[in-house]
Structure formats: C-alpha cells, structure tokens
C-alpha cells in the first residue's frame, strides 16, 4: 500500500512539473544568472550582439540617447526572434563633432578603440566567439569597419562582425520632407516614436532649424572632419515635426528583420574563423605564400 502511494505521489509530482511554465531565457546579458548565462551561450551558438549607440544632442526634441535607445530596441527585438545574447548599453563611440552641444560624451580615440577591443575580448572569453556589433550611430561608420579590420593585427579565437545601416525596402510610407533627413529629422524622430515614444517632444521639433547651412564649398570626394559642423551646426538635420508613427513602425520592422538575418547568417558561418586562422598562420611567413 505504501509503495502504491509513493508511486502515485511521484506520478503527481512528475505531472505537475511538466505543467509548470518553462522560464523564458532572457536575451539581456545583465539579466542572466551565471548558470543561465552558460545556457544562453549554448543556445545562441556563441553569437552575441553589441548594440553600439552614443550620447549626443538630437535636435531640440529627442533624447541624448536616441541612437542607443533605438539600436537596443532593434537588437533586443531581433534576439527575441533569433536567440542571441545582447550586451548591456554601450555608448563609447566617435562623437567629436558634437562636443559643442550639452550632454555629449566624447571619449578619446585611444580609449574608444581600447575599450572596444577589451569589451570584445571579454565577450569572447565568456563564450561569445561570434560578436556582432550593431551600429546605431552614423558617426561610427568609419570607426567600426576600421576596428573590424584591426582584428587581423594578431590571432584571435573569435570573429567580429559589423552590421551597418539597414535600409527599409521600397513601398513604405512616403516621406513628407524634401530636405536632407540625416539627424533627428523625419526618419529618426519616427523611429523614436516606436522605441521610446514617451521621450519624444513633438512640440519642440520646430524650435530650431535642421537646414543645411552650406558653409563649405569643397568637392564631394574631399573629406574634412569639420564638414558636419559646417553644414549642421545645431546638430539637427531634417524636419522632425514631419515624423509619423507609421514611418517609424515600417523602418524599425525592417531594421529588426535585417538584424535577424545577420544573426542567422553569422550562426551558420563556419568559414570566417577558419580563414582568420589561415591568414594568421600565413602572415608569420609571408615569403612562403604562394601566388
């Protein structure tokens, strides 16, 4: 009789355990316990995202952390669709062109590169052998490819990937603005209406001019670092007042989809690390490299 009761109790316990809801594994690095982190690395196949934002003025109506908030929104929603571990807030990028505006945090070039290198190395040490940097700030468009290229300086047991801007497919809501729409304008304001609508101050969007001041007259293929300040000294480019929720929703959905596609491609990539190792080995003996 006792044996039957033990069996019955065991069956009840087993059935109850099966009926318990399975805990969803967070995609946020900082929310995982140490043991859950182990499982997260396994489930993500060692693929981790580093959403890269900045702290800078975004016109008179958007928060300083617009790029950071937008890129984390996109990265986290992508990781919900294709599991990956998402690194905490990262804003240590290139923003010297906005140092004249309040709230901008511009770290030295050396620190930017050193911190990014140590961050990716620490990620890799913790099992992230495929690090995808998702860029959310236009001022990093030169920094991040350079950083990725610099990984060939010496052997590493991981690969750094950089995802630049993701253009939405044609057919979305039409843009109302005919002006240049680069910074805190119609598009970026629309995006913030999706990621953090509570931080958008539409009543202030027309308080400053986002027009091109055209204070330089140089050929298009001549670059100078002061070009942005010369054209947009108020750190505002476009017409934020023309933003719409529909445009933001369309663009952000495309961005999320682009990150999902990148995660899947990177998980399937078996060649990059092999080729890196091959390159490292050959670079030791360049005279032996066959044509």
C-alpha positions as CSV (number, residue, x, y, z in Angstrom):
1,X,0.0,0.0,0.0
2,X,2.8,2.4,0.9
3,X,4.6,1.5,-2.4
4,X,1.4,2.4,-4.3
5,X,1.2,5.8,-2.5
6,X,4.8,6.6,-3.3
7,X,4.3,5.7,-7.0
8,X,1.1,7.8,-7.1
9,X,2.8,10.8,-5.4
10,X,5.8,10.5,-7.8
11,X,3.4,10.5,-10.8
12,X,1.6,13.5,-9.5
13,X,4.9,15.4,-8.9
14,X,6.1,14.5,-12.4
15,X,2.8,15.7,-14.0
16,X,2.9,18.9,-12.0
17,X,6.5,19.6,-13.0
18,X,5.6,19.1,-16.7
19,X,2.7,21.6,-16.3
20,X,4.9,24.3,-14.8
21,X,5.5,27.1,-17.3
22,X,9.0,27.0,-18.8
23,X,11.1,30.0,-17.8
24,X,12.0,32.1,-20.8
25,X,15.7,32.6,-21.1
26,X,16.5,36.4,-21.2
27,X,18.4,37.8,-24.1
28,X,19.8,40.6,-21.8
29,X,23.4,39.8,-20.7
30,X,22.8,41.7,-17.4
31,X,19.6,39.8,-16.5
32,X,21.0,36.3,-16.8
33,X,22.3,34.4,-13.8
34,X,25.7,32.8,-14.1
35,X,24.2,29.3,-14.7
36,X,21.6,30.8,-17.2
37,X,24.4,32.6,-19.0
38,X,26.0,29.2,-19.7
39,X,22.8,28.0,-21.3
40,X,22.4,31.3,-23.2
41,X,25.8,30.9,-24.8
42,X,24.9,27.3,-25.8
43,X,21.5,28.3,-27.2
44,X,22.9,31.3,-29.1
45,X,25.7,29.2,-30.5
46,X,28.2,31.7,-29.2
47,X,26.6,34.6,-31.0
48,X,26.3,37.8,-29.1
49,X,25.2,41.3,-30.1
50,X,26.9,44.5,-29.1
51,X,24.4,47.3,-29.9
52,X,26.5,50.5,-30.4
53,X,25.0,53.9,-29.6
54,X,26.1,57.3,-28.5
55,X,25.2,60.2,-26.2
56,X,24.7,63.4,-28.2
57,X,22.2,66.1,-28.9
58,X,19.3,65.1,-31.2
59,X,17.7,68.3,-32.2
60,X,15.5,70.2,-29.7
61,X,13.0,67.3,-29.3
62,X,14.7,63.9,-28.9
63,X,16.7,62.5,-26.0
64,X,20.5,62.4,-25.9
65,X,20.5,58.6,-26.0
66,X,18.4,58.3,-29.2
67,X,20.9,56.2,-31.1
68,X,21.5,54.0,-28.0
69,X,17.8,53.5,-27.3
70,X,16.9,52.8,-31.0
71,X,19.7,50.3,-31.6
72,X,18.9,48.4,-28.4
73,X,15.2,48.3,-29.2
74,X,16.1,46.8,-32.7
75,X,18.7,44.4,-31.3
76,X,16.6,43.1,-28.5
77,X,13.5,42.6,-30.7
78,X,15.7,40.7,-33.2
79,X,17.2,38.5,-30.5
80,X,13.6,37.6,-29.4
81,X,13.1,36.2,-32.9
82,X,16.6,34.6,-33.3
83,X,18.1,33.9,-30.0
84,X,21.4,35.8,-29.1
85,X,22.9,37.3,-26.0
86,X,22.7,41.2,-26.1
87,X,25.4,43.1,-24.3
88,X,24.4,46.0,-22.0
89,X,24.3,49.7,-23.0
90,X,27.4,50.7,-24.9
91,X,27.9,54.3,-26.0
92,X,31.7,54.7,-26.1
93,X,32.0,55.7,-29.8
94,X,33.0,58.6,-32.0
95,X,31.1,61.9,-31.5
96,X,33.7,64.7,-31.5
97,X,31.6,66.7,-33.9
98,X,29.0,67.3,-31.2
99,X,31.3,68.3,-28.3
100,X,29.9,71.9,-28.5
101,X,26.5,70.6,-27.5
102,X,25.4,69.9,-23.9
103,X,25.1,66.3,-22.8
104,X,27.6,65.0,-25.4
105,X,30.1,62.4,-24.0
106,X,33.1,62.1,-26.4
107,X,35.9,59.8,-25.3
108,X,39.4,60.0,-26.7
109,X,40.2,58.0,-29.8
110,X,42.6,55.8,-27.9
111,X,40.1,55.0,-25.2
112,X,37.3,54.2,-27.8
113,X,39.5,51.6,-29.5
114,X,41.0,50.2,-26.4
115,X,37.6,49.8,-24.6
116,X,36.0,48.3,-27.7
117,X,38.9,45.8,-28.0
118,X,38.8,44.8,-24.4
119,X,35.0,44.5,-24.5
120,X,35.0,42.1,-27.4
121,X,37.8,40.1,-25.8
122,X,35.9,39.8,-22.6
123,X,32.8,38.8,-24.5
124,X,34.8,36.1,-26.3
125,X,36.4,34.9,-23.1
126,X,32.9,34.3,-21.9
127,X,32.0,32.2,-24.9
128,X,30.9,34.8,-27.5
129,X,33.0,33.6,-30.3
130,X,30.9,35.5,-32.8
131,X,30.5,39.1,-31.8
132,X,28.1,41.2,-33.9
133,X,28.4,44.9,-33.5
134,X,25.1,46.5,-34.5
135,X,25.8,50.2,-35.3
136,X,23.2,52.7,-34.3
137,X,25.2,55.9,-34.8
138,X,26.3,57.4,-38.1
139,X,29.5,58.8,-36.6
140,X,30.7,55.2,-36.1
141,X,30.5,54.3,-39.8
142,X,34.3,54.8,-40.2
143,X,35.3,53.7,-36.7
144,X,33.7,50.3,-36.7
145,X,34.9,48.9,-40.1
146,X,38.4,50.1,-39.0
147,X,38.0,48.2,-35.8
148,X,36.9,45.1,-37.5
149,X,39.9,45.3,-39.9
150,X,42.3,45.8,-37.0
151,X,41.3,42.4,-35.7
152,X,43.8,41.0,-38.2
153,X,46.6,42.5,-36.3
154,X,47.1,39.4,-34.3
155,X,45.5,36.0,-33.8
156,X,42.1,35.9,-32.0
157,X,39.8,32.9,-31.3
158,X,36.7,34.8,-32.2
159,X,35.3,36.9,-35.1
160,X,34.0,40.4,-35.0
161,X,31.2,41.3,-37.4
162,X,29.8,44.8,-38.0
163,X,26.3,45.4,-39.2
164,X,25.9,48.9,-40.7
165,X,22.7,50.7,-41.6
166,X,19.8,48.6,-42.8
167,X,17.7,50.3,-45.5
168,X,14.0,49.6,-45.4
169,X,12.6,48.1,-48.6
170,X,10.7,50.3,-51.0
171,X,7.0,50.6,-50.7
172,X,6.7,52.1,-47.2
173,X,5.0,55.2,-46.0
174,X,6.1,58.2,-48.1
175,X,8.4,60.8,-46.6
176,X,6.9,64.2,-46.3
177,X,10.2,66.1,-46.1
178,X,12.2,67.0,-49.2
179,X,15.1,68.2,-47.2
180,X,18.2,66.2,-46.1
181,X,17.0,63.9,-43.3
182,X,20.1,62.7,-41.5
183,X,19.8,63.5,-37.8
184,X,16.8,63.9,-35.6
185,X,14.7,64.6,-38.7
186,X,11.6,62.9,-40.0
187,X,13.0,59.3,-40.0
188,X,14.9,59.3,-36.7
189,X,12.0,61.0,-34.9
190,X,9.6,58.4,-36.4
191,X,11.9,55.7,-35.0
192,X,11.8,57.1,-31.5
193,X,8.0,57.1,-31.7
194,X,8.4,53.3,-31.7
195,X,11.3,52.7,-29.4
196,X,10.6,55.3,-26.7
197,X,7.5,57.5,-27.6
198,X,7.5,58.9,-24.1
199,X,10.8,60.7,-24.8
200,X,9.7,62.4,-28.0
201,X,8.8,66.1,-27.6
202,X,7.0,66.9,-30.8
203,X,6.0,70.3,-29.6
204,X,9.7,71.3,-29.7
205,X,10.6,69.8,-33.1
206,X,10.3,73.1,-34.9
207,X,12.2,75.2,-32.3
208,X,15.5,75.0,-34.2
209,X,16.5,74.8,-37.8
210,X,17.6,71.5,-39.3
211,X,18.5,73.0,-42.6
212,X,21.9,72.6,-44.3
213,X,23.9,75.8,-43.6
214,X,26.2,75.1,-46.6
215,X,29.3,76.8,-45.1
216,X,31.8,74.8,-47.1
217,X,32.5,74.7,-50.8
218,X,34.6,71.6,-51.4
219,X,34.3,68.7,-54.0
220,X,32.3,65.8,-52.8
221,X,35.3,63.5,-52.7
222,X,37.3,65.8,-50.4
223,X,36.8,65.0,-46.7
224,X,37.4,67.1,-43.7
225,X,36.3,66.4,-40.1
226,X,34.6,69.8,-39.7
227,X,32.1,69.0,-42.6
228,X,29.2,68.2,-40.3
229,X,29.6,71.3,-38.1
230,X,29.9,73.4,-41.2
231,X,26.6,72.1,-42.6
232,X,24.6,71.4,-39.4
233,X,26.0,73.4,-36.5
234,X,22.8,72.9,-34.4
235,X,23.3,69.2,-34.6
236,X,19.9,68.8,-36.3
237,X,19.4,67.7,-39.9
238,X,15.9,67.5,-41.3
239,X,12.4,68.2,-40.1
240,X,11.4,66.2,-37.0
241,X,7.9,67.7,-37.0
242,X,7.0,65.7,-40.0
243,X,7.6,62.3,-38.3
244,X,4.8,59.7,-38.2
245,X,4.2,56.5,-36.2
246,X,3.6,54.6,-39.5
247,X,7.0,55.5,-40.9
248,X,8.7,54.6,-37.6
249,X,7.0,51.3,-37.4
250,X,7.9,50.4,-41.0
251,X,11.6,51.4,-40.7
252,X,12.1,49.7,-37.3
253,X,10.5,46.5,-38.5
254,X,12.9,46.5,-41.4
255,X,15.9,47.1,-39.1
256,X,14.8,44.3,-36.8
257,X,14.5,41.9,-39.8
258,X,17.9,42.9,-41.0
259,X,19.5,42.1,-37.7
260,X,17.6,38.8,-37.5
261,X,19.0,37.9,-41.0
262,X,22.5,38.8,-39.9
263,X,22.3,36.7,-36.7
264,X,21.2,33.7,-38.7
265,X,23.9,34.1,-41.3
266,X,26.5,34.5,-38.6
267,X,25.4,31.4,-36.7
268,X,25.7,29.5,-40.0
269,X,29.1,31.0,-40.8
270,X,31.8,28.3,-40.5
271,X,34.4,30.0,-42.7
272,X,35.4,33.3,-41.1
273,X,37.3,31.9,-38.1
274,X,39.0,29.2,-40.3
275,X,40.1,31.9,-42.8
276,X,41.3,34.1,-39.9
277,X,43.4,31.3,-38.6
278,X,44.7,30.5,-42.1
279,X,45.6,34.2,-42.5
280,X,47.4,34.4,-39.2
281,X,49.5,31.4,-39.9
282,X,50.5,32.6,-43.4
283,X,51.3,36.1,-42.1
284,X,54.0,34.6,-40.0
285,X,55.9,33.5,-43.2
286,X,54.9,35.9,-46.0
287,X,57.7,34.7,-48.2
288,X,56.2,31.2,-48.3
289,X,52.8,32.5,-49.5
290,X,52.2,31.1,-53.0
291,X,50.7,33.3,-55.7
